[in-house]
Amino acid sequence: MSELLIAENICYTVSRSKLLGRQKPEKEILKNISFHLERGKILGIAGESGCGKTTLAKVITGLIPYTSGKLILNYSEEWKRNRVSPVQILFQNNSEILNPFRVIDEIIEEAIFARTRTKLNLQSEKERISGSVNLPEYLLNRKGFELSGGEQQRAALARILAVKPELLILDEPFSAQDAESQLNLLNLFKQINMTYGITTICISHNVNILRKLCDEIIIMYRGEIVEKGTSQKIYSQPEHPYTKFLMKADNFELSYDELKAEFEKL
């Protein structure tokens, strides 16, 4: 199976602002990030808030430039003639990708047209896409702000699927969801991967959820990859202390001393 994404020693550094006439030192957000992602696979990226997960996602999508390293995206020839990016991201905040004042039907239709450049079979395509994300037809005539958070998330996902990306990045899709909603989303993402064959990266702090969805998992800590492997290996035989810490946190098994030690590192 061919590799869709290759990241080699990716670094991202930001310059801090001047304070009292003195230049603060630069801060490394990403440090020598390296991994390969095969077509059709689902990769999980886990780590606490501020470890660099979302920054890495923005680097992969091209939203921010990396400072050094190499990033290769082996997308198909058709994308070289397409004005739409082959990499799409479903942000944690759906308002970042879904215009709250536009009708959902128009948003999805516009995305389909951007890909196909034709209005032939437009209605059937909209029905197919909205059905694949379990978005009821009556919601298509509403505006973004008229939808609930979960409905907005599905509408934003439909808009992304309308352009048939080669790589889909999910940024904390399970946050602020109850257990039932998390399970429904997990099954939805699995179905999308199977139906559309879209290579997927899912970002979350929850290793337990990722191991049920992903083929492989990367653990990030303070801008670095500290462990990576198959989901089964990461979950059943974690090696790095931080991986073990995350799994204990998922299962509410952390002691007071372990929590205190982690906070003292901040």
Order of alpha helices (4+ residues) and beta strands (2+ residues): beta-beta-beta-beta-beta-alpha-beta-beta-alpha-alpha-alpha-beta-alpha-beta-alpha-beta-beta-alpha-alpha-alpha
